[in-house]
Amino acid sequence: MMRVIRDVPPMFDEIDAAFHVRDSRVIFAWGDKIYAPLQQGELPKALLLHEAVHGERQLAYPGGIEAWWRRYIAEPAFRLAEEIPAHKAELTHLLTKAKGPSMRAHVLSRTAARLAAPLYGSLVTIAEAKQLLAA
């Protein structure tokens, strides 16, 4: 499991310049660590799984974690390609707890809304995000 650090990640100024997250409760994967500067208490398992996908991909990325982050910041298509498997991991976990079709549909809608959010650059619509996550 990834270690949670209650501080800003390396490259935070670059990340904040791109995504304006300085005063938000966003968490950041950095290899085998999750930086959670403004989070209180335990992080939900779904988010830990989401960040674990990013961490694994960062560790395997040619050039390392900083190169991954620079590309993530600079290239919206790369960012979306990285967020889809992370959101799928999150969704898979949440669906194990969803009882019945209406709750599963709600979980899919909420996860799709997060993927389509301005935080990531509004790269897709919620409807497109649902399709990507269901694929």
N, C-alpha and C positions, 0 to 999 in steps of 0.2 A: 504494500500500500504506500501511497505517496505521503511524504512528510509535509505537514501544513506549517507554514511560516507566516506569522502575523506581521508582515512588513511588505513594503513595495518590492516588486521584482527588479532584477537588473534591467537596464534599458527602459525604466519606467517613464522617463521624460519623453523618449521616442514613442512609446506606446500611447501615452497620454496625449501627445501632440496629434496623433492620428485619430484617437477614439474618444478623447475628452472624458476620461474615467477617473480623474484625480479624486473627486468627491463622491464616487459611487461605490457600491458594494461588490464590484466585479472581482472575480478571482482569476489568477493567472497560472497556467502550467509553465514549469521551467524544468524540463527533464523529469527527475524523480521527486520534484518538489511542487507544491502548490503555494503560491503567495496569496494571502487573503488579508490585505491590510485593514479593511474596515468590517470584516465579518466577526460576529460574536458567536460563541458556542460551536458545536460540531457542524460540519458541513454535511448536507444531505448526501446519502450514498449515490444518488443519481448524478449529482454534480461531481463527486469524486471519480465516478466511472467516466464521465465526460472528459474531465481533465486528464485522466490516465491515458485516454486515447491520444490526446495532444502530446503528453509527455513521452509516450512511446515513439510517436512519429518524430518528435523533436530529436530524441536520442539517436534515431536511425537516419536523420536527415544529413545529406552531404554538406559539410561545412559546419554542422553542429547547431546548437540551440539558437545562437544569435543570428545565424544565417536564416534559420526557419522563421524567426520573428521578423526579420527585415523583409523577407518575402511576404509573410502574412500581412504585414502593414502595407506594403507597396502594391500587392496584386490582389484585387478583389476576387478574381477567379480562383486563385490559389486558396484564399481565405475560405471561400465557399466549399471548395473541395476538402479542406481540412475540417470544417464545421459539420459537414454531413455525417461522417462516421462518428464523430464525437456526440452529436445529437442523437444518432441512432443508438449508441450505447446507453445514453441517458434514457431514451424512450423505451428500449428493451427492458431496462430495470423497472421503470414506472409501470409498464404494462403487466409485469408480474404481480403487481399489487392492485390492479384495476379489476373490479368485479363487474362483469356484464358489459354488453356492447356500448351502452351510453357512456359509461365511465371510460372505456377504452377510447371512444371517439373524443371525449373531453381531453384525455391525456395527449392524444395525437394533436389536437387543436392547440393546446397550450405549448407543447414542444415545438410545433410548427411556427407558432407566433414568436417564440424566442429566436428560432433560426432566421425568421424574416425581420427581426427587430433592427432598429436604427443602430444599435451597438455594433452590429457586423456590417453596417453600411446599407441596410435594406436591399440586400442583393437579390432577393426573391420575394414574391408575394406569399401570403399564408397558404393559398391554394397550391402554389408551386412547391412550397416547403413540405406540405402534406404529401404530395406525390413523391418527392425526393426521399422522404423518410419512410414511406410505405414500400418503396422499391427494394 
